[in-house]
Amino acid sequence: MRKKMLWCAAAACAVVALESCAHIDAKMKAWEGRQASDLLATLGPPGQTMTDGQGGTILVYSRDSGPSSVQTKTQQNWDGSTTSKTAYTPAAQAWRMFWVDADGRIYRTAWRGLGL
């Protein structure tokens, strides 16, 4: 019974995650064909701007989705001494990218991570 409950909980989490991804996909695709000026009015200036290599630009919005963590593990060696190992886990990063042609129209979008 407990296994079945755990499986159901895992399945529910997967459904929620997929729905979140589908929602973000739809929101991103909705920007395609629109003017970059609309995007800038909505989201403000991007954190980074790059060239797309075709006369247009790529607008990048990103942020860290949480603090970095540091974990130290201490291990006792066979001779009685101890050894410490520190592991750093960087914060997950979320980003949204918008490709804008020379006429100011968004022609492609991409994203990774939640919370942006």
N, C-alpha and C positions, 0 to 999 in steps of 0.2 A: 504494500500500500504506500509506504514512504517513497519507494522508487518511482511509483506512478505519479505521486504528487510532485516530486522533484522534476520529473520529465515534463509534466504539464507546466510547471513554473518556467522551465527553460524554454519550452515552446512558446509560451506567452511573451517572454522577453524577446525572443527572435522575431515574433510578429510585430512587436512594438518597434524594434530596431529597423525592420524592413519598411514599416510604414513611415518612420522618420526619414529614412533615406529617400523613399518615393516622394515625400513631401518636399524635401530639399531639392531633389531633381526637378520637380515641377516648378518650384519657385525660381530656380536658376534658368531653366529653359524659357520661362516667361520673359526674361530680360532679352533674349535673343531677338534681333530685329528692331529693338528700341534704341533710342538715342542715348549716348553715354552721358549727356547732360542730365537726363532723367535719373540715371543711376547716381551721379554725383550729388544731385539735389536730395536724393533719398538717403544714401549712405555716407555722404561727405567725401572728403578727399581720401584716396587710397593710401595705404602705408608704403606702397612701392609701385613704381611705374617702369615698365620695360618696353623695348621695341618688339614688335611681332615679326620683324624681318621683311615685311611687305608694305611698309609705309604707314602702318598703324601702330597701336600701342596695346599693352596688356596691363590692366589695372588689377592690382593684387591687394586684397584685404585679408589680414591675418591677425591672430592673437593666440597667446598661450591660454589653454583652457584649464589651467590649474597650476599650483606651485610645484616646483621640483621637489623631489624627496631624496633624503640621504638616509641610508641604513647602514649601520656598522654591526658586523658580526664578529664576536671574539671566540676563538677556538683554542682549546688547551692541547698542546702538543705532547708527544710521548715522553719528553724529557721534563715536563712540568712547566715549561715556559708557555706563554700565550702568544697568539698571533691574531691581529685584528685586520679585517678586510672591510673597506668602505665601498659601498655601491651607490652610485648616483643615478637616479632615474629622472630624466628631463621631463618637463611638463609636456603634455600632448599639445599639438598645435592644430588649430583649425584654420583653413584658408578658403577663400573664394577668389576665382580669377575670371576676368572678363576681357575677351579679345575685342578690340575696337578697330574698325577699318578707318581709312583716311578720311572718310566722310562723317565720322563720328557715330557710326552705327555698330552696335554690339552684334558680332557674328558667331561667337562661340563662348561657352562658359565651362567651368570645371570647379570642383570643390572637393574638399577632404575634411573630415572631422566635424563634430557637432559643436554647437555652442557659439556660433558666430552670427 
